[in-house]
């Protein structure tokens, strides 16, 4: 594939379709047939999507300072978002050999995606801001998967994520548009606190705890106004949309089951 001869619009459609097809890898019960399909998917797209992720990150960083082309920036963000979703979904059931062999490359991809920032002017564009926060949310979700399930394999890389994630924590706001992004950040620190994976020498634990409680947990101990409106308008569709991203550790799973 590799950007299908630099046709970014077609590449975006292809990766988005792959993302939708592999979404069920997160919710289906483990079976021989499912693992066969995951292995088939990895054999056919993993190498290409790794190369594309590296290239799109480079294009995104190089073009982010060029404010005259916001449409291209938005397109790059969407492609990268689909690729990271694919990464998360393919890795969800088990830690595939390909990603074990290419762990260094993918940890660099996740780290650069977390560190990437937009020029302030782009934050005035609602579409770009939403796509930007969606990318950060999906990247944090992929990082959290590794913290939960594959920490022993990933622990040598973990310290390099502490400061970038803390920087993300500092940009969160008590605003509906930041809601899912905030939830993933809280999930990251919950994993660390619960599993004694924090090295107190790396940052001020008291400072981070106070910030999380005062600025994130307390303001977000409720459904957002948009979620309340969506639920009132169409409760069945609201649950359907929420369950599209459900996993065994999510709050909505625990609430229902």
N, C-alpha and C positions, 0 to 999 in steps of 0.2 A: 504494500500500500504506500507507505511513506508519503503521506499527503497527496496520494493519487496524482502524481506529476504536478504538484504544487497547486492543485485545485482545492483551495481551503474550504470552499463552500460544500463541495462534494464530500470531502474528508469529514467535515462536521456532520453531515447526514449519515455517513457510514458508521462513524463512531457512536453516534447517538442511537442508531439502530442496534449495534452490538451491545450497547449499554442496556437497552430495553430487553433484548433477548436473554442476556445473562443475569438479569435482575432476580430471576427465580432461584439462582444458585444459593441465595441467602436464606430462602424460606423452605425449600424442599428437604424432605428427610434424606439422610445419607443412604445411598444405595450404590450398587455396582454400576448400574446404568448411568446414574448422575456423575459418578467419578470418571467414567469413560468419556462422557461428553465434555467434562471440564478439561481432561487431559487433551482431548481432540482440539478444543478451543485454544488451549495454551500452545500446543504444537503449531497452530496455524496463525496466531496473531501476537503471541507474547513478545517475540523478538522485534517485530515491526512496531508494536505499540511502545516498546521501550525506546527505540530510536526516535519515534515521533514525539514522545514526551520530552526527550532531551532537546529536540529541535524546536518544538513549539515554545518551550520555556525560554530558549535563547531568543526567538523571534519576539516573544512577549516583552522580555526585558529590554531588548534593543528598540522596540517601537513604542514603549510606554511613555517615553519622553516626547514623542511626536504627537502633540495634541490635535493635529489637523486631521487625523484619521481614526476617530473613535470607533467607527464600524469595524475596522480591522482588529482593533484591540478586543472588542466584544467577541468577535469570531474566534480569536485565539483562546480567550478565556473559556468559551463554550467547548472547544475541542479538548482542551486540557482537562476540563471538568469531566467530560465523558470518559477520557482515558483513565483518570484516577478512579472514577466509579467502576470501570472495568477491572482495574487492579484490585479494588476492594472486594468486588463480587467473586472474582476468580480465586482469591485467597481466602474467602470466608470459611469454606468447609475444611480446608486443610492447608498446610504450608507446602506449596508445590516445589518440586526440585528446581525448576527453572528460576524461580524467584529466590530460592536459597543460593543458587549459583550466582545470581545477579543482584544480591542483596545490597551491595555497596552502591550500585547505580540507582536502585530504587529508593534507598534512603536519601541519596543526594537529590533525587527528583522531588521527594516529599518535602525535604528541608528547604529547597529553593522555592517551591510553591508556597510554603508557609511564610518565607521571608519576603517574597515578592510584594511590592506595594505599588499603588497607583499614584500618579501626581495628583495633588489636591483638586485640580480642576475637574478631574473625572468623577469625583464624588458628588458633583452636582447633577450628573447624569444618572437617573434612577435605574435605567436598564443595566448600565455598566456596574453600578454599585451592587445591585441584586446579584448579578452574575459573579462579581468579585467575592461577595460574601458566601455565595453558594460554593464556589471553588474552595475557599478556606474551610467551609463546613465539611465538604467531602474529603478534603485532605486530612483534616483532624480525625474524621471517622476512620480513615485508613490507618492513621497512626495509632488510634485507640485500639484497633483490631490487633495490631502487633504488640501493643502494651498488654492487652488481655491474654492473647493466645500464644504468641511466639516470643515472649520476652527473653527467654534464655538464648534464642538465636540472635535477637536484635539488641541485646543489652549493651554491647560494645559501642553502638551508635547512639544510644539514648541520650547521653549527656549533651550531645551537640544540638538536641532539640529543646532543651530546657529554656534557654534564653529566647529563642525565636517564639516559642509558645507563650512565654511570659509577655513578650512584646505584643502578641495578638490580644492577650488578656487586657492590655492597657487601652486598646482601641474600641473595646466593646461599649455599647450604649444601652440604656434602658429604652429600647425602641423595638417595635414589632419586627422590623426588618432584620434585627440582629438576633432574633429569638433562637432559631435552630443552631446558629453559630455559637451562641453562648452556651447552649446545652452541651455541645460537643467539647467545648473548653472545660466545662464543669466535669464532664465525664473523664477527661484526661487526668484532672487532679484527683478525682475520686479513686481512680485506679492506682495512682501513685500513693495516695495516703493510705488506702486500704491494704496495699501489698508491701508497705515499707520500702518502696523503691526510690524514695527521695534521699538524696545526699544533701544534708543541711548545709554543707559547705558551698554548694552551688548557688544558693540564693537565700534570701531572708524569708524563712518559713512564716514568721509572725506577720510580716508585711503581706505576703501572698494570701494568707488565711484571712486577714482583715479585709483585703480588697475583695476576695471572693464572696465573703459573707455580706458585706455592706453594699457592694455594687452589683453583684450578680445573683446570689441566692435569694435574698429578701425581695428585690424588685421582680424576680421571675418566679415567685411561688404562686403563680396563677396562670390561667390560660390567657393568651394575648387577646386583645380586642378583636382582631381579625378572626382568630379561631372561634371566639364566642359567636361572632356574626355568622361564620360559616356553619357552625353547628346549629344555630337557630334556623338558618335558611334551609339546610338540607343535612340532617343528622346522619343519614345513611351514607351519603357521599363523603361527609367529613371523616367518618371512621374508615371508609375505603381508602381515602387519600393518606390518612395517617398510617394505616396498616401496610401501605406500599413500601415503607421504609422500616418496618418493624423487624426486630431481631430478638433473640432470646434474652438479652440483657436490658431491653428498652423498658421504659416506665409503662408504656401502654400495654406491652405484653404482660407485665406483672399485674397491671390493673385488671386485665381481662381474665388472666388465668391464675 
